[in-house]
């Protein structure tokens, strides 16, 4: 029951509703060798990024390189 003078009402317990703009969580498994390579790459960076950020950076680089390679092969034809 609401307290007197409380027009808002009782809040729900538990995890808050998804906020707009929140990034989805994606999980996956890495073999030990790939995890070691990722951690090594992070350690040699000037400011070591978080593991999540490192994965995002490397994934974006790989996708950009793939796109450039595809565009380069199309222009060669």
MOPAC internal coordinates of N, CA, C and O (Angstrom, degrees):
PM7 1SCF
backbone

  N    0.0000 0     0.00 0     0.00 0    0    0    0
  C    1.4513 1     0.00 0     0.00 0    1    0    0
  C    1.5182 1   109.28 1     0.00 0    2    1    0
  O    1.2310 1   120.69 1   -36.52 1    3    2    1
  N    1.3108 1   116.29 1   143.48 1    3    2    1
  C    1.4642 1   121.49 1  -179.33 1    5    3    2
  C    1.5134 1   110.94 1   -72.37 1    6    5    3
  O    1.2310 1   122.20 1   -31.17 1    7    6    5
  N    1.3171 1   113.39 1   148.83 1    7    6    5
  C    1.4627 1   119.03 1   174.15 1    9    7    6
  C    1.5216 1   108.87 1   -74.78 1   10    9    7
  O    1.2310 1   120.24 1   -29.10 1   11   10    9
  N    1.3145 1   117.15 1   150.90 1   11   10    9
  C    1.4671 1   119.17 1   177.83 1   13   11   10
  C    1.5352 1   110.87 1   -58.77 1   14   13   11
  O    1.2310 1   120.69 1   -44.69 1   15   14   13
  N    1.3019 1   116.28 1   135.31 1   15   14   13
  C    1.4623 1   120.83 1   178.22 1   17   15   14
  C    1.5165 1   113.51 1    84.23 1   18   17   15
  O    1.2310 1   119.86 1   179.67 1   19   18   17
  N    1.3217 1   117.87 1    -0.33 1   19   18   17
  C    1.4563 1   120.76 1   179.40 1   21   19   18
  C    1.5234 1   108.39 1   -98.69 1   22   21   19
  O    1.2310 1   120.51 1   -78.66 1   23   22   21
  N    1.3204 1   116.62 1   101.34 1   23   22   21
  C    1.4600 1   120.28 1  -176.79 1   25   23   22
  C    1.5256 1   112.37 1   -85.44 1   26   25   23
  O    1.2310 1   120.22 1   169.05 1   27   26   25
  N    1.3420 1   117.19 1   -10.95 1   27   26   25
  C    1.4501 1   120.95 1  -176.74 1   29   27   26
  C    1.5288 1   111.05 1   -78.25 1   30   29   27
  O    1.2310 1   119.63 1   140.28 1   31   30   29
  N    1.2798 1   118.31 1   -39.72 1   31   30   29
  C    1.4570 1   121.70 1  -178.49 1   33   31   30
  C    1.5111 1   111.12 1    96.39 1   34   33   31
  O    1.2310 1   121.33 1    -0.68 1   35   34   33
  N    1.3099 1   115.06 1   179.32 1   35   34   33
  C    1.4487 1   120.66 1  -177.54 1   37   35   34
  C    1.5247 1   110.03 1   -80.32 1   38   37   35
  O    1.2310 1   120.71 1   -40.57 1   39   38   37
  N    1.3414 1   116.24 1   139.43 1   39   38   37
  C    1.4566 1   120.01 1   178.83 1   41   39   38
  C    1.5234 1   109.38 1   -86.82 1   42   41   39
  O    1.2310 1   120.85 1   -24.66 1   43   42   41
  N    1.3110 1   115.98 1   155.34 1   43   42   41
  C    1.4482 1   121.28 1   179.74 1   45   43   42
  C    1.5171 1   109.75 1   -79.97 1   46   45   43
  O    1.2310 1   120.89 1   -32.65 1   47   46   45
  N    1.3009 1   115.90 1   147.35 1   47   46   45
  C    1.4618 1   120.82 1   176.24 1   49   47   46
  C    1.5196 1   109.49 1   -89.14 1   50   49   47
  O    1.2310 1   121.20 1   -18.46 1   51   50   49
  N    1.3297 1   115.31 1   161.54 1   51   50   49
  C    1.4562 1   119.76 1   175.15 1   53   51   50
  C    1.5078 1   112.68 1   102.93 1   54   53   51
  O    1.2310 1   121.50 1    13.76 1   55   54   53
  N    1.2996 1   114.74 1  -166.24 1   55   54   53
  C    1.4610 1   121.66 1  -177.33 1   57   55   54
  C    1.5217 1   109.98 1   -65.94 1   58   57   55
  O    1.2310 1   120.00 1   -44.99 1   59   58   57
  N    1.3434 1   117.60 1   135.01 1   59   58   57
  C    1.4632 1   119.58 1   179.45 1   61   59   58
  C    1.5246 1   111.65 1   -66.16 1   62   61   59
  O    1.2310 1   121.25 1   -23.25 1   63   62   61
  N    1.3144 1   115.22 1   156.75 1   63   62   61
  C    1.4612 1   120.49 1   177.43 1   65   63   62
  C    1.5206 1   109.21 1   -61.41 1   66   65   63
  O    1.2310 1   120.75 1   -28.99 1   67   66   65
  N    1.3271 1   116.18 1   151.01 1   67   66   65
  C    1.4630 1   120.63 1  -179.06 1   69   67   66
  C    1.5216 1   109.81 1   -60.27 1   70   69   67
  O    1.2310 1   121.76 1   -49.85 1   71   70   69
  N    1.3117 1   114.24 1   130.15 1   71   70   69
  C    1.4653 1   119.74 1   177.41 1   73   71   70
  C    1.5185 1   108.35 1   -86.10 1   74   73   71
  O    1.2310 1   120.39 1   -33.83 1   75   74   73
  N    1.2915 1   116.86 1   146.17 1   75   74   73
  C    1.4600 1   120.90 1   177.68 1   77   75   74
  C    1.5069 1   109.17 1   -64.56 1   78   77   75
  O    1.2310 1   120.44 1   -43.09 1   79   78   77
  N    1.3018 1   116.76 1   136.91 1   79   78   77
  C    1.4537 1   121.71 1   178.85 1   81   79   78
  C    1.5155 1   113.72 1    90.48 1   82   81   79
  O    1.2310 1   119.63 1   176.21 1   83   82   81
  N    1.3242 1   118.32 1    -3.79 1   83   82   81
  C    1.4576 1   120.11 1   178.68 1   85   83   82
  C    1.5301 1   108.93 1   -72.84 1   86   85   83
  O    1.2310 1   120.57 1   -44.80 1   87   86   85
  N    1.3269 1   116.52 1   135.20 1   87   86   85
  C    1.4598 1   120.86 1  -179.21 1   89   87   86
  C    1.5185 1   109.96 1   -75.65 1   90   89   87
  O    1.2310 1   120.28 1   -37.01 1   91   90   89
  N    1.3293 1   117.07 1   142.99 1   91   90   89
  C    1.4613 1   119.56 1   177.67 1   93   91   90
  C    1.5274 1   110.49 1   -72.35 1   94   93   91
  O    1.2310 1   120.38 1   -25.63 1   95   94   93
  N    1.3045 1   116.87 1   154.37 1   95   94   93
  C    1.4588 1   122.51 1   177.77 1   97   95   94
  C    1.5217 1   107.96 1   -96.97 1   98   97   95
  O    1.2310 1   121.01 1   -51.88 1   99   98   97
  N    1.3225 1   115.67 1   128.12 1   99   98   97
  C    1.4597 1   121.67 1   177.27 1  101   99   98
  C    1.5194 1   106.41 1  -123.34 1  102  101   99
  O    1.2310 1   120.44 1   -52.65 1  103  102  101
  N    1.3056 1   116.77 1   127.35 1  103  102  101
  C    1.4619 1   119.37 1   178.73 1  105  103  102
  C    1.5186 1   109.39 1  -116.41 1  106  105  103
  O    1.2310 1   121.00 1   -29.88 1  107  106  105
  N    1.3236 1   115.69 1   150.12 1  107  106  105
  C    1.4560 1   121.58 1   179.03 1  109  107  106
  C    1.5148 1   108.39 1  -156.41 1  110  109  107
  O    1.2310 1   120.95 1   -12.83 1  111  110  109
  N    1.3032 1   115.78 1   167.17 1  111  110  109
  C    1.4592 1   121.50 1  -178.93 1  113  111  110
  C    1.5295 1   110.20 1  -101.35 1  114  113  111
  O    1.2310 1   121.33 1   -35.19 1  115  114  113
  N    1.3422 1   115.06 1   144.81 1  115  114  113
  C    1.4645 1   121.99 1   174.96 1  117  115  114
  C    1.5169 1   108.33 1  -120.13 1  118  117  115
  O    1.2310 1   120.36 1   -39.53 1  119  118  117
  N    1.3323 1   116.92 1   140.47 1  119  118  117
  C    1.4545 1   117.66 1   172.64 1  121  119  118
  C    1.5327 1   107.90 1   -75.09 1  122  121  119
  O    1.2310 1   120.57 1   -14.97 1  123  122  121
  N    1.3225 1   116.52 1   165.03 1  123  122  121
  C    1.4601 1   120.89 1  -174.09 1  125  123  122
  C    1.5200 1   112.61 1   -60.20 1  126  125  123
  O    1.2310 1   120.40 1   140.14 1  127  126  125
  N    1.3322 1   116.84 1   -39.86 1  127  126  125
  C    1.4567 1   119.99 1  -178.07 1  129  127  126
  C    1.5328 1   111.27 1   -63.97 1  130  129  127
  O    1.2310 1   120.59 1   135.44 1  131  130  129
  N    1.3222 1   116.48 1   -44.56 1  131  130  129
  C    1.4620 1   119.90 1   179.77 1  133  131  130
  C    1.5312 1   110.95 1   -67.38 1  134  133  131
  O    1.2310 1   120.38 1   142.36 1  135  134  133
  N    1.3199 1   116.88 1   -37.64 1  135  134  133
  C    1.4631 1   120.13 1   176.98 1  137  135  134
  C    1.5344 1   110.15 1   -63.73 1  138  137  135
  O    1.2310 1   120.59 1   138.66 1  139  138  137
  N    1.3229 1   116.47 1   -41.34 1  139  138  137
  C    1.4604 1   119.96 1   179.11 1  141  139  138
  C    1.5275 1   110.07 1   -63.26 1  142  141  139
  O    1.2310 1   120.24 1   137.55 1  143  142  141
  N    1.3320 1   117.16 1   -42.45 1  143  142  141
  C    1.4654 1   120.52 1   178.85 1  145  143  142
  C    1.5217 1   111.07 1   -62.65 1  146  145  143
  O    1.2310 1   120.69 1   139.53 1  147  146  145
  N    1.3277 1   116.28 1   -40.47 1  147  146  145
  C    1.4710 1   120.59 1   178.11 1  149  147  146
  C    1.5235 1   110.23 1   -63.06 1  150  149  147
  O    1.2310 1   120.38 1   132.59 1  151  150  149
  N    1.3294 1   116.88 1   -47.41 1  151  150  149
  C    1.4674 1   120.34 1  -179.55 1  153  151  150
  C    1.5244 1   111.42 1   -64.54 1  154  153  151
  O    1.2310 1   120.19 1   142.86 1  155  154  153
  N    1.3190 1   117.24 1   -37.14 1  155  154  153
  C    1.4634 1   120.58 1   177.16 1  157  155  154
  C    1.5283 1   110.13 1   -64.25 1  158  157  155
  O    1.2310 1   120.36 1   134.71 1  159  158  157
  N    1.3319 1   116.91 1   -45.29 1  159  158  157
  C    1.4621 1   120.68 1   178.92 1  161  159  158
  C    1.5225 1   110.29 1   -59.16 1  162  161  159
  O    1.2310 1   120.79 1   135.78 1  163  162  161
  N    1.3391 1   116.09 1   -44.22 1  163  162  161
  C    1.4707 1   119.52 1   178.46 1  165  163  162
  C    1.5258 1   111.26 1   -60.11 1  166  165  163
  O    1.2310 1   120.45 1   138.36 1  167  166  165
  N    1.3219 1   116.75 1   -41.64 1  167  166  165
  C    1.4700 1   120.89 1  -174.19 1  169  167  166
  C    1.5277 1   112.46 1   -68.96 1  170  169  167
  O    1.2310 1   119.48 1   153.44 1  171  170  169
  N    1.3221 1   118.60 1   -26.56 1  171  170  169
  C    1.4685 1   119.90 1  -178.69 1  173  171  170
  C    1.5291 1   112.56 1   -90.08 1  174  173  171
  O    1.2310 1   119.91 1   177.24 1  175  174  173
  N    1.3167 1   117.79 1    -2.76 1  175  174  173
  C    1.4613 1   120.37 1   177.31 1  177  175  174
  C    1.5278 1   109.53 1   -75.18 1  178  177  175
  O    1.2310 1   120.94 1   -28.42 1  179  178  177
  N    1.3297 1   115.80 1   151.58 1  179  178  177
  C    1.4600 1   120.70 1  -179.63 1  181  179  178
  C    1.5287 1   110.81 1   -56.71 1  182  181  179
  O    1.2310 1   120.69 1   129.15 1  183  182  181
  N    1.3090 1   116.29 1   -50.85 1  183  182  181
  C    1.4689 1   122.28 1   173.89 1  185  183  182
  C    1.5203 1   106.06 1  -119.76 1  186  185  183
  O    1.2310 1   120.61 1   -75.36 1  187  186  185
  N    1.3068 1   116.44 1   104.64 1  187  186  185
  C    1.4679 1   120.83 1  -174.16 1  189  187  186
  C    1.5288 1   110.14 1   -58.46 1  190  189  187
  O    1.2310 1   120.30 1   -60.56 1  191  190  189
  N    1.3346 1   117.03 1   119.44 1  191  190  189
  C    1.4682 1   119.83 1   178.21 1  193  191  190
  C    1.5289 1   110.31 1   -75.27 1  194  193  191
  O    1.2310 1   121.36 1   -16.50 1  195  194  193
  N    1.3201 1   115.01 1   163.50 1  195  194  193
  C    1.4611 1   118.80 1   173.79 1  197  195  194
  C    1.5244 1   108.23 1   -63.93 1  198  197  195
  O    1.2310 1   120.58 1   -16.72 1  199  198  197
  N    1.3025 1   116.49 1   163.28 1  199  198  197
  C    1.4633 1   119.79 1   180.00 1  201  199  198
  C    1.5285 1   110.48 1   -60.45 1  202  201  199
  O    1.2310 1   120.34 1   137.67 1  203  202  201
  N    1.3287 1   116.95 1   -42.33 1  203  202  201
  C    1.4667 1   120.09 1  -179.95 1  205  203  202
  C    1.5217 1   111.22 1   -63.04 1  206  205  203
  O    1.2310 1   120.78 1   135.36 1  207  206  205
  N    1.3281 1   116.11 1   -44.64 1  207  206  205
  C    1.4637 1   119.22 1   179.74 1  209  207  206
  C    1.5191 1   111.08 1   -64.83 1  210  209  207
  O    1.2310 1   120.14 1   140.46 1  211  210  209
  N    1.3229 1   117.34 1   -39.54 1  211  210  209
  C    1.4572 1   121.23 1   179.55 1  213  211  210
  C    1.5320 1   110.56 1   -61.03 1  214  213  211
  O    1.2310 1   120.82 1   137.14 1  215  214  213
  N    1.3208 1   116.05 1   -42.86 1  215  214  213
  C    1.4620 1   119.68 1   178.89 1  217  215  214
  C    1.5185 1   110.38 1   -63.96 1  218  217  215
  O    1.2310 1   120.09 1   137.66 1  219  218  217
  N    1.3459 1   117.43 1   -42.34 1  219  218  217
  C    1.4733 1   120.40 1   178.89 1  221  219  218
  C    1.5269 1   110.97 1   -62.58 1  222  221  219
  O    1.2310 1   120.20 1   135.87 1  223  222  221
  N    1.3465 1   117.22 1   -44.13 1  223  222  221
  C    1.4640 1   121.27 1  -179.25 1  225  223  222
  C    1.5252 1   110.62 1   -62.09 1  226  225  223
  O    1.2310 1   120.48 1   131.42 1  227  226  225
  N    1.3162 1   116.68 1   -48.58 1  227  226  225
  C    1.4598 1   120.21 1  -177.94 1  229  227  226
  C    1.5261 1   111.96 1   -66.92 1  230  229  227
  O    1.2310 1   120.31 1   143.03 1  231  230  229
  N    1.3085 1   117.02 1   -36.97 1  231  230  229
  C    1.4659 1   120.55 1   178.15 1  233  231  230
  C    1.5170 1   110.91 1   -66.13 1  234  233  231
  O    1.2310 1   120.24 1   136.89 1  235  234  233
  N    1.3379 1   117.16 1   -43.11 1  235  234  233
  C    1.4689 1   119.95 1   177.35 1  237  235  234
  C    1.5215 1   111.25 1   -62.09 1  238  237  235
  O    1.2310 1   120.43 1   138.72 1  239  238  237
  N    1.3403 1   116.78 1   -41.28 1  239  238  237
  C    1.4679 1   120.22 1   178.46 1  241  239  238
  C    1.5204 1   111.18 1   -63.14 1  242  241  239
  O    1.2310 1   120.47 1   136.28 1  243  242  241
  N    1.3255 1   116.71 1   -43.72 1  243  242  241
  C    1.4659 1   120.49 1  -179.41 1  245  243  242
  C    1.5211 1   110.85 1   -64.00 1  246  245  243
  O    1.2310 1   120.05 1   137.89 1  247  246  245
  N    1.3288 1   117.50 1   -42.11 1  247  246  245
  C    1.4639 1   120.52 1   179.83 1  249  247  246
  C    1.5244 1   111.56 1   -67.66 1  250  249  247
  O    1.2310 1   120.29 1   141.83 1  251  250  249
  N    1.3430 1   117.06 1   -38.17 1  251  250  249
  C    1.4709 1   120.04 1   177.81 1  253  251  250
  C    1.5262 1   110.56 1   -66.13 1  254  253  251
  O    1.2310 1   120.21 1   139.70 1  255  254  253
  N    1.3321 1   117.21 1   -40.30 1  255  254  253
  C    1.4606 1   120.64 1   179.27 1  257  255  254
  C    1.5263 1   110.27 1   -65.99 1  258  257  255
  O    1.2310 1   120.23 1   140.61 1  259  258  257
  N    1.3200 1   117.17 1   -39.39 1  259  258  257
  C    1.4638 1   121.12 1   178.16 1  261  259  258
  C    1.5279 1   110.46 1   -63.73 1  262  261  259
  O    1.2310 1   120.78 1   138.13 1  263  262  261
  N    1.3373 1   116.12 1   -41.87 1  263  262  261
  C    1.4642 1   120.21 1   179.26 1  265  263  262
  C    1.5237 1   110.69 1   -63.77 1  266  265  263
  O    1.2310 1   120.27 1   136.70 1  267  266  265
  N    1.3358 1   117.09 1   -43.30 1  267  266  265
  C    1.4609 1   120.46 1   178.26 1  269  267  266
  C    1.5232 1   110.90 1   -62.89 1  270  269  267
  O    1.2310 1   120.44 1   139.51 1  271  270  269
  N    1.3251 1   116.76 1   -40.49 1  271  270  269
  C    1.4592 1   120.56 1   179.53 1  273  271  270
  C    1.5245 1   110.92 1   -64.00 1  274  273  271
  O    1.2310 1   120.41 1   137.69 1  275  274  273
  N    1.3380 1   116.82 1   -42.31 1  275  274  273
  C    1.4627 1   120.62 1   178.49 1  277  275  274
  C    1.5227 1   111.24 1   -65.30 1  278  277  275
  O    1.2310 1   120.08 1   137.74 1  279  278  277
  N    1.3292 1   117.45 1   -42.26 1  279  278  277
  C    1.4572 1   121.02 1   179.24 1  281  279  278
  C    1.5165 1   110.72 1   -66.64 1  282  281  279
  O    1.2310 1   120.14 1   143.34 1  283  282  281
  N    1.3204 1   117.33 1   -36.66 1  283  282  281
  C    1.4619 1   121.51 1   177.89 1  285  283  282
  C    1.5105 1   111.85 1   -66.11 1  286  285  283
  O    1.2310 1   120.15 1   140.80 1  287  286  285
  N    1.3189 1   117.32 1   -39.20 1  287  286  285
  C    1.4688 1   119.98 1  -179.94 1  289  287  286
  C    1.5286 1   111.16 1   -72.40 1  290  289  287
  O    1.2310 1   119.80 1   150.60 1  291  290  289
  N    1.3252 1   117.98 1   -29.40 1  291  290  289
  C    1.4673 1   120.95 1   177.19 1  293  291  290
  C    1.5195 1   110.95 1   -70.98 1  294  293  291
  O    1.2310 1   120.22 1   143.23 1  295  294  293
  N    1.3321 1   117.18 1   -36.77 1  295  294  293
  C    1.4642 1   119.74 1  -178.45 1  297  295  294
  C    1.5297 1   111.18 1   -76.34 1  298  297  295
  O    1.2310 1   119.84 1   159.70 1  299  298  297
  N    1.3328 1   117.91 1   -20.30 1  299  298  297
  C    1.4626 1   120.83 1   178.49 1  301  299  298
  C    1.5239 1   111.20 1   -75.52 1  302  301  299
  O    1.2310 1   119.48 1   160.34 1  303  302  301
  N    1.3020 1   118.59 1   -19.66 1  303  302  301
  C    1.4716 1   121.67 1  -175.27 1  305  303  302
  C    1.4970 1   111.82 1   -79.86 1  306  305  303
  O    1.2310 1   120.10 1   180.00 1  307  306  305

